[in-house]
């Protein structure tokens, strides 16, 4: 490779990692701003229908063949797990829980993925480092919900809902490896976003969000946050993520799993006035340490086993 091309690729790779680290980490704060005047399921549904439609049409325009009915069935299942349960829980819980705490709990995706990879047929027992990370992950969540003097604690119902959503996200990641899906990554992502967005639209109808929703009540701040989530949070970061999977290793891409929560905690503190108690910081450190151990443990095991599945962020 010519020196100029090598330098250009290093710059592109650095920018792609920054996008995956910073933009995905910032989407938690974007959700906080967007749902201030847009009901959560309506906002999430519109975001993914818009982003999914753009990706789907772009992939078809680039020559991707039309998906078969069986592939659409898989997209509906995975879209339900990834987007309806995974992202839908996040946007609903962020009405009541700080964005930084939400991001920390969502980091449990790595924990569930490690467990499911172990329990699936033919799965290998995780290393001691990975097992330690799994235990630390649940310990960190426990610290978040423990009552503490003066600062309260995270609402157990919201935490349980988020834990369940991370399990659904991890299950979808594992199922994606055996699913009958098109070869085009943008097409698959567009299909899943369209399916998940449609399911979120149904959720908005069931939860009766529409009668109280007024488009005229949407603030410029919420509208800007919505388009930021749809364009940067979905389209830009997905493109960067998919490209990094081609030019980097899965374990390096998976490092976003512990960078994103730290970005979200800082932005929530800096721009949304979210408090950072000592217990919160301790729990956050424990969860980040658990993700680091899981990803590092997989990295060491990669020569002997299947490479780690990169963690895609639920937001």
URJOTA-V650216 format. One record per pair of residues at least 6 apart in sequence whose C-alpha atoms are under 8 Angstrom apart, sorted by the first residue. I is the first residue (numbers start at 1). J is the second residue. Records with the same first field share a line. If there is no record, write none. Layout:
I: J ; J
This chain:
13: 244
16: 237 ; 240 ; 241 ; 244
17: 240 ; 241 ; 244 ; 253
19: 236 ; 237 ; 240
20: 237 ; 240 ; 241 ; 256
21: 256 ; 259 ; 260 ; 263
22: 260 ; 263
23: 232 ; 233 ; 237
24: 233 ; 237 ; 260 ; 313 ; 315
25: 103 ; 259 ; 260 ; 261 ; 262 ; 263 ; 264
26: 260 ; 263 ; 264 ; 267
27: 229 ; 233 ; 264 ; 315
28: 99 ; 100 ; 102 ; 103 ; 264 ; 315
29: 99 ; 264 ; 267 ; 268 ; 272
30: 225 ; 226 ; 228 ; 229
31: 91 ; 94 ; 225 ; 226 ; 229
32: 94 ; 95 ; 99
33: 221 ; 222 ; 225
34: 43 ; 221 ; 222 ; 223 ; 224 ; 225 ; 226
35: 43 ; 91 ; 95 ; 222
36: 222
37: 217 ; 218 ; 219 ; 222
38: 213 ; 218 ; 222
39: 209 ; 213
40: 88 ; 91 ; 92
41: 88 ; 91 ; 92 ; 200 ; 201 ; 203 ; 204 ; 209
42: 200 ; 201 ; 204 ; 209 ; 210
43: 226
44: 87 ; 88 ; 91 ; 197 ; 200
45: 196 ; 197 ; 198 ; 199 ; 200 ; 201
46: 197 ; 201
47: 197 ; 226 ; 227 ; 229 ; 230
48: 193 ; 194 ; 196 ; 197 ; 230 ; 234
49: 193 ; 194 ; 197 ; 198
50: 230
51: 190 ; 193 ; 230 ; 231 ; 234 ; 235
52: 189 ; 190 ; 191 ; 192 ; 193 ; 194
53: 190 ; 193 ; 194
54: 190
55: 186 ; 187 ; 189 ; 190 ; 235
56: 186 ; 187 ; 188 ; 189 ; 190 ; 191
59: 184 ; 186 ; 187
60: 66 ; 187
64: 184 ; 187
67: 181 ; 182
70: 180
71: 180 ; 181 ; 182
72: 191
74: 179 ; 180 ; 181
75: 181 ; 188 ; 191 ; 192 ; 195
76: 191 ; 192 ; 195 ; 196
78: 172 ; 175 ; 176 ; 192
79: 191 ; 192 ; 193 ; 194 ; 195 ; 196
80: 195 ; 196 ; 199
81: 165 ; 168 ; 169 ; 171 ; 172
82: 168 ; 169 ; 172 ; 196 ; 314
83: 192 ; 193 ; 196 ; 197 ; 200 ; 314
84: 196 ; 197 ; 199 ; 200
85: 165 ; 168 ; 169
86: 162 ; 165 ; 166 ; 168 ; 169 ; 314
87: 165 ; 314 ; 315
88: 200
89: 161 ; 162 ; 165
90: 102 ; 162 ; 165 ; 314 ; 315
93: 102 ; 158 ; 161 ; 162
94: 102
96: 158
97: 154 ; 155 ; 158
98: 268 ; 274
99: 264 ; 265 ; 268
100: 261 ; 262 ; 264 ; 265 ; 266 ; 267 ; 268 ; 269 ; 274
101: 265 ; 280 ; 284
102: 162
103: 260 ; 261 ; 264 ; 265
104: 261 ; 262 ; 265 ; 284 ; 287 ; 288
105: 141 ; 159 ; 162 ; 163 ; 287
106: 162 ; 163 ; 166 ; 314
107: 166 ; 257 ; 258 ; 261 ; 287 ; 288 ; 291
108: 137 ; 138 ; 163 ; 166 ; 287 ; 291
109: 166 ; 167 ; 169 ; 170 ; 311
110: 170 ; 257 ; 291 ; 294 ; 295 ; 311
111: 133 ; 134 ; 137 ; 290 ; 291 ; 294
112: 166 ; 167 ; 170 ; 171
113: 167 ; 170 ; 171 ; 173 ; 174
114: 126 ; 130 ; 134 ; 294
115: 134
116: 170 ; 171 ; 174
117: 123 ; 124 ; 174
118: 124 ; 125 ; 126
124: 305
127: 297 ; 301
128: 297
129: 293 ; 294 ; 296 ; 297
130: 293 ; 294 ; 295 ; 296 ; 297 ; 298
131: 294
132: 290 ; 293 ; 294
133: 289 ; 290 ; 291 ; 292 ; 293 ; 294
134: 290 ; 294
135: 290
136: 286 ; 287 ; 289 ; 290
137: 286 ; 287 ; 288 ; 290 ; 291
138: 287
139: 283 ; 286 ; 287
140: 282 ; 283 ; 284 ; 285 ; 286 ; 287
141: 159 ; 283 ; 287
143: 279 ; 280 ; 283
144: 153 ; 154 ; 279 ; 280 ; 283
145: 153 ; 154 ; 155 ; 156 ; 159
146: 153 ; 154
147: 153
151: 277
169: 314
173: 309
181: 188
182: 188
185: 242
186: 239
204: 210
233: 315
241: 253
244: 253
245: 253
250: 307 ; 308 ; 309 ; 310
251: 295 ; 296 ; 298 ; 299 ; 307 ; 308 ; 309 ; 310
253: 310 ; 311
254: 295 ; 309 ; 310 ; 311 ; 312
255: 292 ; 295
256: 311
257: 291 ; 311 ; 312 ; 313
258: 288 ; 291 ; 292
261: 288
268: 274
269: 275 ; 276
295: 308
298: 307 ; 308
299: 307 ; 308
301: 307
302: 308
